């Protein structure tokens, strides 16, 4: 379908607190009607409710972003996935600039997040900072040794406390994932080829840091900008933007949206399916993990 796009706004940074979202019957059935059939079926296959909520929130975030930014009616939006699983818009847009519109979603802990850019390829990742489920922090780091460069491990282990080291660990992980997701290459990219150099020691809630640099195979990549945020005390996020060579003057912070805001302009694509609610309400929230 070919559509006429409206004037684009600036970059988007949206989040939904899926960890706190306990959807009512009406909300879940409405959400299920507002996504494509294949999306609805895929979401229903998740064993645990938290994963179903992540996936549903991600699709709603994408559809709202496309509708708001490109002016495509909700019911006309068609989404596909690359071979690596990255979602993309299959609609044909009549404006060359608008055709560059890029979006990406991620989820972890209490959040599902979306980043979108009007003229640049974007990737986003969010991580919850937490102690490892098994073993202590040094043991956890030993298991993850091959995921980071010597320079990155030196930065991660600079603080004296385990908690501050974990915050830097997950901050680096977010950066790597955001870069790989922007490239759309999936987990096949050798993470030790990516070397991040942090300039800001700590990113505080409400701030956006833009001075981190990336080196690939020991070569600086000046055409990548990374925007780092702390959503709260235990969640960090990173946005990778290709083609920006310097920090933007007013970087957009993540804005938390409620379900009613996500679905305010939604148009149902599918008929109501009462069994979909029954399937969801019978799911356990999450797997039971035993820490030792």
Order of alpha helices (4+ residues) and beta strands (2+ residues): beta-beta-alpha-alpha-alpha-beta-beta-beta-beta-beta-beta-alpha-alpha-alpha-beta-beta-beta-beta-beta-beta-beta-alpha-alpha
